Amino acid sequence: MILIIPAVLLTLVWAALTGSVTPHNLALGFLLSALSLFVVRAHIPKVRHRVRLGKLALLAGLFVRELWVSAFRVAILVLRPDMRLRPGIFAYPLTVTRDFEITLLANLITLTPGTLSVDVSPDRRLLYVHALDCRDPAAEKRAIATGFERRIREAFPL
């Protein structure tokens, strides 16, 4: 019963990927989602995270905004004739502690054009990030801390 919500969400992903919202396609997507979740049900962790849906929506909005702004900045950088790039890797000190939060942060950073999560330190206190233009690593760290990381902490409180 608890897996109905993930099945519905996976059905929506199925519809988006196939580009069809017909009743037959939705039924097929739900069937495949339910079957997939049934097969992997033993591996789904029982850990429950509190979620604030309003804050989660703000996180999604922030991601979309950052996606557009970063894509524009990267396009400007690579279209310049002199292409003044200063790529680099910096260590970002994590304030999120749970594996789920670290993974979400790393993925949001990687999905944003111009940045890439490279690795997490063994003690899970540092996230190594590659930036296409790393002129000011302190500004990059501030942007992550006040953006994605703050929204993740707000959306998934302890």
Beta strands, then each sheet from edge to edge (+ up, - down):
strand 1: 88-93
strand 2: 115-120
strand 3: 126-131
sheet 1: 1+ 3- 2+
end
